[in-house]
């Protein structure tokens, strides 16, 4: 994708999330997005087939970065020198989600929230699935995976509504309720 296309997509994402802060997903028309992004109808449809396609693209862009396997130095955090453990990975994910808080809060505020949560759960399943392979338990693996994915997704939803908690605190809250240990424990 060339720079002009990236700039157009970013303008559409900004317009869309700005509209989501003001009204619910179902009440936003493609024309409103086009007007807010200051683009033509054909330009919008060259990038996205539908409004749902736009939401999916926005979630994918957020999650591809959030769930990157590369723990690199970022403007808000640096996990590049840290050993890769569950606490570090979860905290790293939370920092990225926090960086996208404005978008995410707008998406979660309306009926688009369930679509966002479904995408989030798909990515979380990949993270926790790999971790559960190394965690012995008498609880059925599928149950534990579902529990952890749903619990973490709802933790994120709760956190987006309750500012004032750091990614480290939220990571500690979550991990204290999982088989991976209590705050301060890394396995």
N, C-alpha and C positions, 0 to 999 in steps of 0.2 A: 504494500500500500504506500503510495507516494505521500509526500508532505501535505499536499493540498487536500487529499482524501482524508488524511488523519485530522487535519484542521476542521474539515466539515463534520466528521464524526464527533469530534470533541464539542463542536458548537451544538450539535443535535443533542448529545448527552447533557450538556449544561442546560439547554433549554428544557429538556424533558425533566431533569431533576428539579429545576426551578419550578416548573409547573406542578410537580408532585408535592412540593412543599405547600402549595396553595389549594390543591384540590385532589380528589381521589383519582386513581388510575382510570377507572371506568368512565369518568366524566371528562377526561382529556381527549380531545380529537387530534387526529394527525394534522389537521389544518392549524390548530393552535401550536403544535410543535414546530411546524414549518415556519409560521409567523414569528415565533419566539427565537428561532435559530436564524432567521433572516435568509432562508434558502428557498429554492423553488421546489415545487411538488416532484418534478422528475428527479431532482437531486436527492430528495429524501428516499424515493423509491429505488434509486440506484444503489442505495446503501442498505435499506431495510424493506422487506416485503410488507410487513404489518407493524402495528404498534407492539404486539407481543414479541415480534422478532427484535424490535428495538430494545425492549426490556431484557430479553435473553442476551443480546449483545452487550448491554451495559453490565449485567451480572457476570457474564463471561470475562469481560475486561477486568472487572474488579477481582474476580476469583482467580484468574490466571496469574495475576500479580500477587495476590494475597497468599495463594497456596504454592507459590514457586518453591521448588526444592532447594534453590540457592539462598542460603542465609547470607545476604550481602549487607553492606553498609548502606543505610538509608538516611534521609535527612532527620527523621524522628527517632531512629534507633540503629544500633549496630550489633548484630548477632554473628557477624562474620568470623570472629575468633572463638566463638562458643562451641563447645561439644554439642552435637546434635542429640538431644534427649527430648522426651515428651513435654517437659515443662518449657524448654526453650522453643520448641516448635509451636506449642499452643500460644505462648506469649508473643512470639513473632507474628502469628496469624492475627492475634488481637491488636497488635500495633498497626498492622495494615488495615484492619477493619476500622480502627479508630481514625486512621488517616482518611478513610472514605466515609466517615460518619455522616457528613452532610447528605451525601447521596443515599446512604443506607437508611437514614431516618426518614427521608422523603419516600423511599420505596416502601418501607415498613408501615408508614402511616396510613396507607389505604389498602384497597383490595389487591394491589400488586404485591403486597407483603407475603402472601402464601406462595406465589410463584418464586419470589426471592428465596424464601425458606426452603423450598424444594431444591433449588439449585445449590444452596448452601449445604444442605444435607448430603447431596451427591458428592460434593468435594470433601466434606468431613468424613464420609464413609471410607474414602481412599486413605485418609490420614490414619484413622483409628483402626482400620482393617489390618494395616501393616503392623501396628503396635500390638494388637491383640495376639498376633502370632507368637509373640515372645512373652506373653503374660499368661501363666497357667491359671486356670480357674475351673471350679466345679459347675459354674453357671454355663448354660449353653452359649456357645460363641455368638450365634446369630442374635440371641436375646441381648447379650452384652453390647454387641456392636450397635444394635438399634437403640438401646438405652443411652449409650454414650453420645451417639450422633444427635438424637433428639434433645438430650439434656444440654449439650453444648450449644445447639442451635437456639434453644430457648434461653440459655444464658446470654447469648449474643443479643437476642431480642430485648431481654430485660435490661441489659447494659446500655443499649442504644437509647432507652428511655430514662436511665438513671445515670446522669453524668457524675463525675467526682471520684470514680474508681479507676485506678490505673490498670493497664493490661496485666501487670504482675499480680495485682490483687485479684482480678477476675480469674486469672489462671490458677491462683491458689485456691479460690473458692471452688472452682470446678474440679480440680485435681483431688481436693479433699473428699469429694463424693464419688471417686472412681477407684478401681482396683490398682491404679498406678501410685497411690500413696496419699499422704497427707502433706500439707504445706511444709516445704523445706526438704521433702524427700524427692530424690530423683532416681529413677530406675531405668 
